């Protein structure tokens, strides 16, 4: 199994109201370097676009390629089942080789509350 480093990891947290909180790499570093945001499942400028931007950035990095991208999905209890499926669709659409569904961590919940994200 490949190590998931700050450069290759993209975490997405599906929320209520068809929104997604996302961050690149480790949460604390992403917060310090403004490598996080809120997006949607929209066809243009949605999470698919964020994934493709991450793939391009990895292709432009001498240490990695888009095949190294690790997409980590952490749905909240408020996320709709339809959005969980849509997140899985993005894996197929973008031909991602490394992905996982894991539970959201308390620090992520606290961070989103602090940022006013519901």
C-alpha positions as CSV (number, residue, x, y, z in Angstrom):
1,X,0.0,0.0,0.0
2,X,1.3,3.4,-0.9
3,X,1.8,6.0,1.9
4,X,-0.7,8.8,1.7
5,X,1.3,12.1,2.0
6,X,0.2,15.6,2.1
7,X,0.8,16.0,-1.6
8,X,-1.4,13.1,-2.8
9,X,-4.3,13.1,-0.4
10,X,-7.7,14.8,-1.1
11,X,-10.3,14.4,1.6
12,X,-13.9,15.1,0.8
13,X,-16.7,15.3,3.5
14,X,-20.2,15.2,2.0
15,X,-22.5,17.4,4.0
16,X,-26.2,18.3,4.1
17,X,-27.7,20.4,1.3
18,X,-25.5,18.8,-1.4
19,X,-22.4,20.5,-0.2
20,X,-18.9,19.1,0.3
21,X,-16.1,20.2,2.6
22,X,-12.8,19.3,1.1
23,X,-9.1,19.7,2.0
24,X,-5.7,18.7,0.6
25,X,-3.3,16.7,2.6
26,X,-3.3,16.9,6.4
27,X,-6.1,19.0,7.9
28,X,-4.1,21.3,10.1
29,X,-1.6,22.1,7.2
30,X,-4.6,22.6,4.8
31,X,-6.1,25.1,7.3
32,X,-2.8,27.0,7.6
33,X,-2.2,27.1,3.9
34,X,-5.8,27.7,2.8
35,X,-6.0,24.4,1.0
36,X,-9.6,23.7,1.8
37,X,-13.0,24.8,0.7
38,X,-16.7,24.1,0.2
39,X,-18.0,22.9,-3.2
40,X,-21.0,20.9,-4.6
41,X,-21.6,18.0,-6.9
42,X,-22.3,20.4,-9.8
43,X,-21.0,19.3,-13.2
44,X,-19.0,22.5,-13.6
45,X,-16.9,23.8,-10.7
46,X,-18.0,21.0,-8.4
47,X,-16.0,18.3,-6.7
48,X,-15.1,16.7,-10.0
49,X,-13.3,19.9,-11.0
50,X,-11.4,19.9,-7.7
51,X,-10.3,16.3,-8.3
52,X,-9.1,17.1,-11.9
53,X,-7.2,20.1,-10.6
54,X,-5.5,17.9,-8.0
55,X,-4.6,15.3,-10.8
56,X,-3.1,18.1,-12.9
57,X,-1.1,19.4,-9.9
58,X,0.2,15.8,-9.3
59,X,1.2,15.4,-12.9
60,X,3.2,18.6,-12.7
61,X,5.0,17.4,-9.6
62,X,8.2,15.5,-10.3
63,X,7.6,13.0,-7.4
64,X,4.0,12.0,-8.3
65,X,1.4,11.4,-11.0
66,X,-2.3,11.5,-11.0
67,X,-2.3,7.8,-10.3
68,X,-0.9,8.6,-6.8
69,X,-4.0,10.6,-5.8
70,X,-5.7,9.1,-2.7
71,X,-9.3,10.3,-2.4
72,X,-10.6,9.9,1.2
73,X,-14.4,10.2,1.6
74,X,-15.8,10.9,5.0
75,X,-19.6,11.4,4.8
76,X,-21.4,13.0,7.7
77,X,-24.7,11.7,9.2
78,X,-26.4,14.6,7.3
79,X,-25.1,13.6,3.9
80,X,-27.8,12.2,1.6
81,X,-27.3,8.7,0.2
82,X,-27.5,10.2,-3.3
83,X,-24.4,12.2,-2.5
84,X,-22.5,9.2,-1.3
85,X,-23.2,7.5,-4.6
86,X,-22.2,10.7,-6.5
87,X,-18.9,10.7,-4.6
88,X,-18.3,7.1,-5.8
89,X,-19.3,8.1,-9.3
90,X,-16.4,10.7,-9.3
91,X,-14.0,7.9,-8.5
92,X,-15.2,6.1,-11.7
93,X,-15.4,9.2,-13.9
94,X,-11.9,10.3,-12.9
95,X,-10.4,6.8,-13.0
96,X,-9.1,7.0,-9.5
97,X,-7.0,4.0,-8.4
98,X,-6.8,4.8,-4.7
99,X,-9.8,5.7,-2.6
100,X,-11.4,4.9,0.7
101,X,-14.6,5.5,2.8
102,X,-13.7,6.2,6.4
103,X,-15.4,7.7,9.4
104,X,-15.2,11.4,10.0
105,X,-12.8,12.3,12.9
106,X,-13.8,14.4,15.9
107,X,-11.1,17.0,15.0
108,X,-12.7,17.4,11.6
109,X,-16.2,17.9,13.2
110,X,-14.7,20.5,15.5
111,X,-12.9,22.3,12.7
112,X,-16.1,22.5,10.6
113,X,-18.1,23.8,13.6
114,X,-15.3,26.4,14.2
115,X,-15.5,27.4,10.5
116,X,-19.3,27.6,10.6
117,X,-19.7,24.7,8.2
118,X,-22.8,22.5,8.8
